[in-house]
Amino acid sequence: MSSEGRGELRRKDGHIWSSGIALAALFTSVALVSGCGGGGGTTGFSSERLPDTLPTIKMPSLSGSNAQPQPLPDPTAAPQVTTADGRATSCPQVVAWPNEKLKTVYQNGHDGDANFILYRGEITKLSRECRVYGGRVVVKYGFAGRLLLGPKGYPGSFSLPVSVKATDAYKAQIGQDRMSVRVTVPGNQTVGYFSMVREMSLPVRTGTRLQDYKIFVALK
């Protein structure tokens, strides 16, 4: 069976990326957003305005050296990490806490008042794939979401700040990243969509499980 048939992504140099969740399928569907809570009045977040799916995006092509990946030191201490040919059989989790996957922006002087919301950003999909190289795991993770206009919002281009941190099996922070995503809401619409794919290289302690490592994505 070809690598495409197994849900794997093969680099030009022959390296294989593998995951229990195919990153390429990250942006194929999204659940409808429910109305925002808050005080009385219309919040402007009606789910009837939203389409059922996010646009599908393709993974960027991968390139690199011809060096062959190496298994973790002492593979008998963590047999679940790699197969005989070095493919990752599990990956660090990529998660967003409920309160951190949302960012609400209010009109000046009206913080907390649902009737004065300008817009709300929301992460709706997360996924990842990974590859082990020696004592490190390289995680290619992606996230997608949308921006909804509130009662005081207006179409245009917006920037949402994103903060990322990674922790090991002992919950110690071992990596971080910051970025911004641009979102455009067309003139005749009340919602715009965003997506991004990033990469993070993390050290792995011998004897630990990759699934106990976590990458946290937050809109803040």
VOSE-684976 format. One record per residue (C-alpha): x negated, y negated, z; residue in three letters. Coordinates in Angstrom, 2 decimals, padded with zeros to 5 digits. Layout:
<recs>
       px       py       pz  resn
        X        Y        Z   ALA
...
</recs>
This chain:
<recs>
       px       py       pz  resn
   000.00   000.00   000.00   MET
  -001.31  -003.50  -000.77   SER
  -002.19  -005.96   002.01   SER
   000.81  -008.07   000.94   GLU
   003.09  -005.09   001.53   GLY
   001.74  -004.70   005.09   ARG
   002.44  -008.33   005.99   GLY
  -001.33  -009.17   005.93   GLU
  -003.16  -012.10   004.39   LEU
  -006.51  -011.31   002.71   ARG
  -009.21  -013.97   002.38   ARG
  -011.35  -014.30  -000.73   LYS
  -014.24  -012.82   001.25   ASP
  -012.24  -009.73   002.15   GLY
  -011.38  -010.66   005.75   HIS
  -007.86  -009.77   006.83   ILE
  -005.55  -011.88   008.97   TRP
  -002.91  -009.89   010.77   SER
  -000.11  -010.55   013.25   SER
   003.08  -009.08   014.59   GLY
   004.81  -012.24   013.36   ILE
   004.09  -013.27   009.77   ALA
   003.16  -016.94   009.74   LEU
   004.30  -017.24   006.15   ALA
   007.89  -016.57   007.30   ALA
   007.75  -019.35   009.89   LEU
   009.73  -021.91   007.99   PHE
   012.39  -019.78   006.29   THR
   015.25  -020.34   008.76   SER
   016.33  -022.52   011.67   VAL
   019.20  -022.54   014.13   ALA
   021.63  -025.46   014.21   LEU
   021.02  -028.05   016.90   VAL
   023.75  -028.58   019.44   SER
   024.86  -032.08   020.45   GLY
   022.67  -033.98   022.94   CYS
   023.77  -034.35   026.52   GLY
   024.12  -037.69   028.17   GLY
   026.58  -040.39   029.04   GLY
   029.86  -041.09   027.30   GLY
   030.18  -042.09   023.70   GLY
   028.90  -040.60   020.47   THR
   025.32  -039.38   020.58   THR
   024.87  -039.11   016.81   GLY
   023.49  -035.53   016.91   PHE
   026.38  -033.71   015.25   SER
   025.29  -030.24   014.09   SER
   027.70  -030.50   011.15   GLU
   025.25  -032.85   009.45   ARG
   022.43  -030.31   009.40   LEU
   021.54  -027.78   006.66   PRO
   021.15  -024.14   007.67   ASP
   017.54  -023.65   006.59   THR
   014.19  -025.37   006.57   LEU
   012.26  -025.41   003.28   PRO
   009.82  -022.53   002.86   THR
   006.15  -023.53   002.77   ILE
   003.15  -021.49   001.64   LYS
   000.08  -020.76   003.72   MET
  -003.01  -022.65   002.55   PRO
  -005.65  -020.57   000.80   SER
  -008.49  -019.33   002.99   LEU
  -012.18  -019.40   002.16   SER
  -015.40  -018.72   004.05   GLY
  -018.69  -016.87   004.15   SER
  -019.25  -013.21   003.29   ASN
  -020.20  -012.32   006.87   ALA
  -018.27  -009.34   008.17   GLN
  -016.21  -009.85   011.37   PRO
  -017.46  -008.02   014.43   GLN
  -015.33  -006.28   017.09   PRO
  -015.25  -007.51   020.67   LEU
  -018.14  -006.49   022.91   PRO
  -017.35  -003.25   024.76   ASP
  -014.25  -002.37   022.71   PRO
  -013.46   000.52   025.05   THR
  -012.58  -002.05   027.73   ALA
  -009.85  -003.56   025.56   ALA
  -008.84  -000.90   023.01   PRO
  -005.66  -002.73   022.04   GLN
  -007.55  -005.73   020.58   VAL
  -008.85  -004.40   017.25   THR
  -008.44  -001.43   014.94   THR
  -011.36   000.50   013.44   ALA
  -011.71  -001.99   010.57   ASP
  -011.62  -005.02   012.87   GLY
  -008.02  -006.16   012.32   ARG
  -006.28  -007.80   015.30   ALA
  -003.43  -005.66   016.59   THR
  -002.12  -008.43   018.86   SER
  -002.45  -012.21   019.03   CYS
  -002.26  -014.94   021.67   PRO
   001.26  -016.19   022.26   GLN
   002.29  -019.57   020.82   VAL
   005.00  -021.20   022.92   VAL
   006.79  -024.50   023.60   ALA
   008.44  -025.15   026.96   TRP
   012.12  -026.22   026.65   PRO
   011.47  -029.76   027.89   ASN
   008.27  -030.17   025.83   GLU
   009.66  -029.11   022.47   LYS
   011.86  -032.23   022.49   LEU
   010.96  -035.92   022.34   LYS
   013.65  -038.58   022.64   THR
   012.98  -042.24   021.84   VAL
   015.37  -044.91   023.12   TYR
   015.98  -048.53   022.24   GLN
   013.84  -050.78   024.46   ASN
   015.33  -051.27   027.91   GLY
   017.81  -048.40   027.60   HIS
   015.80  -045.28   028.55   ASP
   018.08  -042.41   029.55   GLY
   021.20  -043.87   027.89   ASP
   022.42  -041.49   025.18   ALA
   024.26  -044.31   023.42   ASN
   020.93  -046.07   022.73   PHE
   018.92  -043.18   021.31   ILE
   016.90  -044.11   018.23   LEU
   015.82  -040.59   017.35   TYR
   015.00  -037.19   018.78   ARG
   012.25  -034.86   017.55   GLY
   012.53  -031.10   018.11   GLU
   010.26  -028.10   017.50   ILE
   012.44  -025.28   016.19   THR
   009.99  -022.63   014.95   LYS
   006.60  -021.32   016.10   LEU
   004.40  -018.53   014.75   SER
   000.79  -017.35   014.46   ARG
  -001.71  -014.92   013.02   GLU
  -005.20  -014.17   014.26   CYS
  -008.55  -012.54   013.57   ARG
  -011.23  -011.40   016.02   VAL
  -014.86  -012.38   015.33   TYR
  -017.29  -011.06   017.93   GLY
  -016.30  -012.53   021.28   GLY
  -013.86  -015.07   019.83   ARG
  -010.37  -015.00   018.35   VAL
  -009.43  -017.46   015.60   VAL
  -005.72  -018.24   015.74   VAL
  -003.94  -019.87   012.82   LYS
  -000.70  -021.17   014.28   TYR
   002.19  -023.10   012.79   GLY
   005.15  -025.07   014.01   PHE
   008.16  -026.62   012.29   ALA
   011.02  -028.81   013.39   GLY
   013.21  -031.79   012.65   ARG
   013.94  -035.35   013.65   LEU
   017.53  -036.40   014.26   LEU
   018.71  -040.00   014.21   LEU
   020.63  -041.21   017.27   GLY
   023.43  -043.79   017.55   PRO
   020.90  -046.65   017.24   LYS
   018.67  -044.91   014.71   GLY
   018.04  -045.78   011.09   TYR
   016.39  -043.95   008.16   PRO
   012.68  -044.34   007.56   GLY
   009.28  -042.82   008.31   SER
   008.38  -041.71   011.85   PHE
   005.37  -040.29   013.68   SER
   005.71  -037.64   016.39   LEU
   002.74  -037.04   018.74   PRO
   001.83  -033.37   019.31   VAL
  -000.31  -032.05   022.16   SER
  -001.73  -028.49   022.13   VAL
  -003.58  -026.60   024.85   LYS
  -004.74  -022.99   025.14   ALA
  -005.16  -020.85   028.25   THR
  -006.85  -017.50   028.80   ASP
  -005.56  -014.39   030.55   ALA
  -006.33  -016.07   033.91   TYR
  -004.38  -019.25   032.97   LYS
  -007.57  -021.31   032.75   ALA
  -007.56  -023.91   029.96   GLN
  -009.98  -022.95   027.17   ILE
  -008.94  -025.21   024.28   GLY
  -006.97  -028.31   023.35   GLN
  -005.95  -030.38   020.34   ASP
  -003.95  -033.52   019.57   ARG
  -002.35  -034.68   016.35   MET
   000.64  -036.52   014.88   SER
   003.20  -035.29   012.38   VAL
   004.95  -037.59   009.93   ARG
   008.67  -037.23   009.38   VAL
   010.75  -039.04   006.76   THR
   014.50  -039.45   007.03   VAL
   015.90  -040.41   003.58   PRO
   018.17  -043.43   003.29   GLY
   021.37  -041.44   003.01   ASN
   020.52  -038.81   005.63   GLN
   020.41  -038.53   009.43   THR
   017.79  -035.76   009.68   VAL
   014.23  -035.19   008.44   GLY
   011.98  -032.11   008.66   TYR
   008.32  -031.52   009.48   PHE
   005.89  -028.59   009.53   SER
   002.20  -028.11   010.23   MET
  -000.38  -025.29   010.24   VAL
  -003.48  -025.58   012.46   ARG
  -006.38  -023.36   013.52   GLU
  -007.99  -022.85   016.93   MET
  -011.00  -020.72   017.89   SER
  -010.91  -019.35   021.45   LEU
  -013.43  -017.39   023.55   PRO
  -012.22  -013.96   024.67   VAL
  -013.31  -012.31   027.91   ARG
  -014.24  -008.64   027.60   THR
  -011.54  -006.44   029.07   GLY
  -008.69  -008.95   028.66   THR
  -005.69  -008.63   026.33   ARG
  -005.10  -011.12   023.54   LEU
  -001.37  -011.20   024.24   GLN
  -002.14  -012.65   027.68   ASP
  -003.69  -015.74   026.07   TYR
  -001.31  -018.61   025.26   LYS
  -001.24  -021.69   023.04   ILE
   001.23  -024.33   024.25   PHE
   002.65  -026.81   021.72   VAL
   004.38  -029.95   023.02   ALA
   005.86  -033.15   021.57   LEU
   004.13  -035.67   023.81   LYS
</recs>
